[in-house]
């Protein structure tokens, strides 16, 4: 099942937890500030590849992934 949201959900649609973190993609330089944000659960690293079809948010309790809708016609093949 895929859950789509325009903005970050307040709770997980699967388990109801409020531990939702943004998933960031790309080559991210891990500075002390970014490490602190990861430790606080604000965001998680998603990998080096990026694409609008990838999950945007992650429940840190049950690992459910949530997506932001995108227009497939606007993406270059």
Secondary structure, 3 states (H helix, E strand, C coil): CCEECCCCCCCCCCCCCCCEEEEEECCCCCCHHHHHHHHCCCEEEEECCCCCCCCCEEECCCCCEEECCCCHHHCCC
